[in-house]
Amino acid sequence: MGVRNRTAVVTGATSGIGAEIARVLADRGARVAVCGRDRERGDVVVAEITAAGGEAVFVAYDALDPAGAGTLVAAVEEALGPVEILVNNAGTMFFGPVAGHTPETFDTAIGINLRAPFLLTQAALPGMADRRHGRVVFVSSNGASSGAARTSLYAMSKAGLEGLMRALMAEFAASGITFNTVAPGLVRTPLTSTMLDDPAMQTRFAGHHPNGRVGDVRDIAHAVAMLADDNAGHVLANVLTVDGGLTRAIGYAVEEPPADKVQ
């Protein structure tokens, strides 16, 4: 059970959250396809996994290439076997006012964050349905529900993933395939490290979280692994928010417990 001996595809797996998802799945016994555009970085992740005793290969994948989905699934199945776990993690973010966006930035945001996961899931579904087993996990964002200012393209495209998840569940749940979404909050990654390496900013952002810290890539990776598990067959169309309680705490006072009540 678990994910042992399952073949997993992780997109955007050459760094950050995706790389950690690949490492955690491999550590739990899955055969992992590390997918992305940067072969050099992907080979580093593969080397880390194999050095730890896991099995992984790098498979080139450009989320903006509409033909890439079928090519990716075929390459993974040739190298590792039938795709049984699909983690749609690759994404991009354009931060700025609505007035500053162009049709080109719109198309890129939708292309990477929504069209690519749709096409890749579409390519993997026939095999999963034939085998009557599959785990599809989308990586969204707490921004899909909070709708922060200056994140219109990001929030819209990530919210679209959640709608896609629910529609796919209704269509394919009887085929033994589950569809779920993990929605991270602020996570320390190479993209956010410049900001979070500033002690003042670190303190500021940590103070917004009820548990007193920003997220770590392992927080997200273990949530994904839980939903990818064989034992999660009765978990369908859920959005698992992994943000240290930040979203739920908005509008509420979060207080420290009295010192004499802390065990």
N, C-alpha and C positions, 0 to 999 in steps of 0.2 A: 504494500500500500504506500501511501505517501506520494512522492514523485519519482521514486527509484525506478530506474530503467525506462522512464518515459522520455520522449524526445521533446525538447522545449525550444521554441523560437523566441528570442528577445530582441526587439528592435531598439535602436538607439543605445546599444549595449557596449559602446566603446569607451564610455566614461560615465561618471556620475551615478545617478539612480539605476540606469540600465545595466551598467557594469556590475553593480552590487547585486542586482536581481540575478544576473547570470551566475555570479559566484555562489550565491546562496542556493539556487536551484541545483547547481553542480555539486555543492557540498552535501546536499540531501540525496544525491544519487541520480539526478537527471542527466541525460546527454543534452548538451546545450549548444545551440547555434547562436554565436555572438554576431549580431547583424548591425551593419552601419556603413558609412561611407569611407571612414578612415582606417585603412588596412593596418597601418603601423600601430595605431592605438588598439585596434581590435586584436592584433597578434599579441600585444602585451597582456590583455585580459585573458586570452586563451592560454598563454604561458603560465599565468598565475593559477588558473584552474587546473591545468595538467600537472603543475608542480605540486599542487595540494592533493593529487590523486584522482582528480575528476576527469571527465571527458568533454571536450569542447572543440569546435571548429569555428573559424571566422567565415562568414558569408557576406559578400558585398551586397549592400542594399541602399538604394537611393529612393527615399520616400516620395520624391517628386516625379519619379518615373512611373507612369501608369502601367507599364508592362513589367515592372519589377516584381510585382506580387507573385505571379505565376512562376517566374524564373526563380524566385527565392524559395518557394515551397518545393519545387522540383530539385533544386540544389541541396536543400536540407534533407529531403527524403533519400537522395542518392548517398549522402555522406553519413547520415545518422539513423535513418529510418522514418517511418510515418510521423507526421507532426501531430502530437497529442496535447501539447500545451502551447498556447500562443499568447505572448505578452506584448501588447501594442503599447510600447513605451515611448517611441520616438516622438518628439514634439519640438515646437519652436514658439517664441513669444515676441510679439512686436509691442513695445510699451510706448504709449503716446496718445495724444488727443485724437478724437475721431476725425477732426478736420485734417489731420496730417496723413491719414492713410490714403492709399491709392488703390486702384483695381489690382495692381501687381502685388502689393502687400496683402490685400484681401485674398487673392488666389493662392499665394504662398502659404498663408496661415491655414486656410481651409485645405489646401493640398496636402500639407504635412500632418496637420492635427486631426483631420477628419476623413478626407478622401483616402489617404494611404491606409489607415486602419480598416476602413470599409473594404477596400480592395483586397487587402491581405487576409482578412477574415473570410471574405467571399471565396478566396482561393483555397483556404484550408478546410472550409466546412464540408465539402463533399466527402473527403476522406474520413473526417471525424464522424460524419453521419453514417457512413458505411460500417465503421468499426464500432459505432454506438458508444463512443467515449470521446470527450474533448473538454478542455478547460481553456476558455478565452478570458483574459483579463485585460481591461483597458486601464491605462494610467491617465487619469483626468487631473483635476485640481480643485481645491476648495474654492478657488476663484470662479468655478462654474456656477456656484450657487450664491457666492457673496457679491459678485459683480463689482469688483473694486474699480475706482476711477482710472481711466487711461489704459484699461486692459480689454477694450471692447472686442477685438479680434480673438484674443486668447480666450476670454470668458465664453464667447459665442461658440467657438469651435470645440472647446472642451465640454460645454453643455451638450453639444451635438452628440458627443460620444455616449453620454448617459442615455439620450433618447435612442440611439442606435442599439445600445445594450438591451434596453427593454423590449424593443421590437424583435430583436434576434431571439431573445428568450422565448417570446410568445410563439415564434415560428419553429424553433429547433429544440426546445426543452425536452420534448418527448423522444428526441433522438439520442439522449444521454449526454448532451453537451451543456455545460454551464457557461453563463456570461455574467461577469461581475466587474466592478470598477473600483480601483483604489484612487482616492482623491487626496494627494499630499497637500500640506500647507507649505510654509517656508522651510526649505531643506538646505543644509550646507552641501553645496556641490561646487565643481570648478567655476560654474557660472555665477554663483553667489558668494564665493569665498572672498573676493575683493571687498565686498561690502561688509561681510561678517568678520573679516580679519581686523576690522576697526573695533577696538574694545568698547568704545562708546556705543557704536551701532549694535554690537553683540548684546550689550546690556539692555539697550532700548528694546530690541526685538524680543529678547528672552523675557523681558518684563511683561510683554503682551500675552504670553502663553501661561495658562494656569499651572502647568507643570514646570515652569521656570526655565525652559530651554527651547531652542529651535530644533527642527528635526534633523535626524541623521539618515544617510542613505540606507542604513540597515533597518531603520524603522519601516521604511517603505518596502524594502526587499522581503522582509519576513511577512508582511501583510500580503504581498503578492503570492508568496510561496504557500501561505495558508489557503488562499482561494484556488491555487493550482493543484492542491492535494487531491488524491483519489477520494479521501474521506469527506470532501466538500461537495459531494454530489447533490445534496439537498439545499445548497445555498445558491440562489438564483436571483439575478437582477438587483443586487444590492450595491449601493455606493458606500464603501468603507472609507470614511474620512479619517486620515492619519495626520493630525495637525496639533497634537498636544492639547486638544480641547479649545483651541483658539476660536473656531467658528461658533461653537456652542456657548462660549463665554461672552460673546459680544452682547453688551447690554446688561450684563450681570456683574456684580461685585464679587471678585475672587479674593478671599482672605486667607492668610496664614492661620493654621490651627494654633490654639494656645500651646505654649511649650510643654505644659504639664500633661497635654493630651496626646502628644506624639509618642508613639511606641517605638 
